[in-house]
Amino acid sequence: MTGTGNTPLVEIRHLKEYFPINVGMLKTKPLKAVDDVSFAIRKGETLGLVGESGCGKTTVGRTLLYLYKPTGGEILFNGKPVVSKADINEYRKKATMVFQDPYSSLNPRMTVSDIIGEPLDVHRMYANKQERHERILELMNRVGLNSEHAARYAHEFSGGQRQCIGIARALALDPEFIVCDEPVSALDVSIQAQVINMFGELQEQMGLTYLFIAHDILVVRHISNRIAVMYLGKMVELADAAEIYDHPLHPYTKSLMSAVPQPDPKIARANRRIVLSGDIPSPLNAPSGCPFRTRCPNATEACAASMPEFKEVSSGHFVACHRTAEIN
């Protein structure tokens, strides 16, 4: 699970996704779900994306695959901007998604064979029915499903098996990049480890690149090379997984890390839990300046005056905080 070289496979620059919300008599207000987010993912690596519910993680993933039309910014794949319909069509053959809920993301009226084969049908990626059938069986075998499962329906399977069906569907076009949108959050803990290990094995075998979205930072640390932290539509920190886990710099990241359970009782007793005051603000009425300032114990007037620049403070470690040097 290591990136190869420094050339980004996927890059987003100043990505914005605003949704118009009706606030009264023919009036709308933009809900800034994603507001000026930039990052790059190298070929063969996994970038973990974490944050509280509602911070914009899933919207980043969906916008990145053009499931939502971006309000602003650029999306580049293999160094080329994805702009036209032809670009998007080609991009979707190489970039796909594993959805969060295996219960609602699979069509209950379709057999497993048709669910997995749907991307092949859409992009006409087979010469005849026999080739299609063989490809589907190959994909099922790759994720641990038996050939006799092909004629069954999704409701006949457990949650873990359903997610395997979703993974097989995502692999159908032999993609290079997969957005994993909280793929284990709806599964039992015992099944989560099996699915995460499967992602790792598939990455090794197929050279896959992942954007792994989750709220469980332990899961993200296990699978990710680097971790990015979002808060209220903004990126607040990005660094190598070990670096961000051992040396978080942003106050929000420090709070997240302090909540991670420690198996060693001595370390657990010494660990000081950082409890944030208040609730996460609505993205419809985000605070001025730094969006975290209303809950930050280190906030000053400067934090209300302007949004801090997302800048590199050490090699590969990016933070958006006015007071990084003072509080660390």
N, C-alpha and C positions, 0 to 999 in steps of 0.2 A: 504493500500500500504506500508506495513512494512515487512522487512525481518524477517524470523523466525530463531532464533539462529545465530551462527557464521559459520556454515558449508557451504562452497560455493557449489552452485548447478553447476555453470559453472566457470571455471578458465582457463585463458590463461597465459602462462609463456614465456616471451621473443619471442612473436610472430613476425615473419617477412614475408612480402609478397613483393617480388621483381619481376618486369616484365622486360624481356629483350627487349630493344628498339634498333632498327637498326639505327646506327649513321654514316654509310658510307660503304665502300667496305668490305662486309662480316664481319663488326665489330658491336658488340652489346655492350650496356651499361645498367647496371641495374637501373631501375627506382624504388626507394625505397618507395613504396606507404605506407607500414607499416614497421617500423624499431624498433624492440626491445620493443614491447608494452606488458605490464603485468597488469592484474587486475583480480578480482574475484567478482562474483555476488552471493549473498546469496539467498537462496530459498525464494520466495515470495516478493522480492524487485524489484525495478526498478532502473537501472543505466542509467542515461542520458549521451549521448556522443555528445559533441558539438565542433564546430570549423568551420573555413572558408571552402568554397568549395575547394576541391582538397587536403584537409588535410589528407585524408585517412580513414574517418569515415565509409563510405559505404564498403570500402575494408576490414576493420576490421570485420564488420558484415558478409559479404559474406565468408570470409576466416574462420570465426568462425564456419560456417555451412558447410564447405568443398565444397562450390560452387567454390572456388579457392583452389588449393592444396597449403598448406603453404610452403613457402621457408624454414622456420625454426621455432623452438619453439614447445611448447606443448599445446594441448587442452585437458582439463579434464572435464568430466561430472559425477557428483556424486562421485567425487574423483578418478575416473578411467580414465586413458589416452585413448583417441580415436585415434587409430592407424590403425588397419587392416580394410579391406573392410567390414567384419562382424560387427566390432565396429561402423563404419560409418553408416551402414544400420540400426542398432538398434538405434543409436544416432538420426538419421533423423526421427524416429518415435516419438521422445520426444522433438525435437528441430526443429523449423520451422521459416518462415519469412513472414512478411507483406511488400510488395514492395512499393516503393515511388509513382510510377505513375499508378493509377488505369486504365488509358486509354491504356497503352501498356502491362501491366502485365497479362491481361486476354485475352484468345484466342477468337478472334471474330467469329470463326467458331463453337464454342462449346456453348451449352446451359448453363444456370446458373447451372442446375442440374449436368451436366457433369463436369463443372469447379470445383464445390465444391466436387464432388465425385471422382475426379481424384486421390487424395492421397489414398483414400480407394481402388481404383482399383490397384494402383501400389503396395501397401503393402498387398492386398488381405485381407481386414479387415471386411469382411461380409460373411455370410453363404449363402445368396440368394438375389435375386433382391429386394424382399420386405423389407428385413432388410436394404439394401443399401438406398432404397427410404425413409424409415422412418428416417434413420440417417441424410440424406440430409435435409429433412423437419425440423428436430429438430435443425440443425445448422442454417438454414435460419431464423427460429423463434427466435433463440438466438440473432441474429444481427439485428432483426427488419424487415426482409423481409417476404413477404406473400407467401403462397404455390403456388399461381397462377403465381408467378414470375419464377418458376422452368423451364418452357419450353421456356422462352424468351432468347434473346441473349444480350451480354454485352452492345452493342451500343444503346440499348433501355433504358438505365438507366442513371441517373445523376452521376456526379463524386462521390458524397458521397455514393450513392447506390452501385456504382462499388467497392468502397473501402470496403463496408460492405461485398460484395461478396468475395473479397480477404481475409478479416478477417475470414469469415466462412470457406474458404478453408484452412486457416492456423490452424483452430481449429479442422479440420476433424479427426485427429488421436489422439485427446485428449492430446495435448502436455503439457510439463511442462515449456518449455522455448520458448519465441518468440523474434526474432530480428525484431524490428519495424524500417524500414529504411525510415525516413522522411515521415511517413504515412499520414500526413495532409498538407504537403507543397504544393500539387497540388490542394487543395480544397479551396473553398470560406471560408472566416473567420467565417461566421455564421455556416457553417457545421463543421469547425474544432473543435469547442467546443463540439459538439454532439459526434464526433468520439473519442475525448480524453476521454470524460466521459464514453463512451462505454468501452474503454480499462480499465479504472478504475473499472467499474462494473464487467467485465469479470475476472479481477484479483482477486477481492473479492470472486466471485462465484466459480472460478475454481482453485484458488491458483497458478496463473500463475506468472512466473518470466520474466521480460522484459529487453532487452537492447534497449533503446529508442534513436535512432539516429536523430538529428535535428540540424538546424542552428539557430532556433528561441529559444533564451535562456529563454524567458518567458514561452513558451510551455513546455520546458524541466523542468523548476523549478516547474511547476504546477503538473506534473505527477511523478517526480523522487524523490527517497529517497537520492541518491547520484548523483553527477555530475562529469564527467571526461572531461577534455579539451585537445584536440589534436591540434598540429601545425606541419605541414610538416612531417607527418608520425610518430611523437613522442608524447608521453603523457607528458604534462607539468604540469598538476595539477589534483588532485582528492580529493574530500571532500564531506561531507554532503551538501545537496542542500542549506539549509539556511546558512551554514558556508561559502560556496564558493560564495554565492550571497552577503552576508553582509561583508565578510572579505577575498576577493581574495588576494592572495599573489604574483602570477606570473604576470609580467608586461603585458603579452598578455591577461590573464584573466581579469585584471583590465581594459584594453581597451575594451574588449567585454562588461563588466558590465557597463561601462560608457555610452555605446550606447543604453542601455535599456531605453525606454520611461518611464517617470514618470508622473502619473496622477495628482499629486499634484503640482500646479504651483510654489509654494515656493521651494519645493525640486528640481524641474526641473531647476529653476534659479540658485540654489546653486550647482547643480551637474556640475562638470567640465568634459567636454568631452575630452577624451584622443584620439587624432588622430594620428594614426601610419603613419610614413613616408615610402615612397616606396611601392613596390608591393611584394606579397608573392613570394619567389624564386621558381624556378622550382625544383621539386624533383630529376630531372636528374642532376642538378648542385647545390646541397644543400651546404650551407656554412659549413665551418669547425667548429668544436666545437658545440656550441649551435645553432640550426637552426634559432632561433628568433633573434640572435644578430644583424643582418643587419637592423632590424627595431626597436630595443630596445633602448630607451633613456638612459638606465643604463648600456649599454654594456662596457666591459673593455677588455684588452688583454687576460685576463684569459678566457673570454667567447669564444674567437676564438681558444684558445689552446686545450680545451677539452669539451666534452659534460657533463653537470652537472648531477650528480646522481639523480635519481628519488627517493627521500627519505621522510620519515615521519618526519615532523617538529613539529607537535602536534598530539594529539590523533585522528587518522583517517584522518588527513590532509597531503597529499603527494604533494611535489612540486619538479620540476626540474629546479633549478636556483642557480647559484653560489653566488648571492648577496641577498638572501632572508632575512637574518638577518639585513643587512645594510639598505635596502630600505623599510622595513616595521616597 
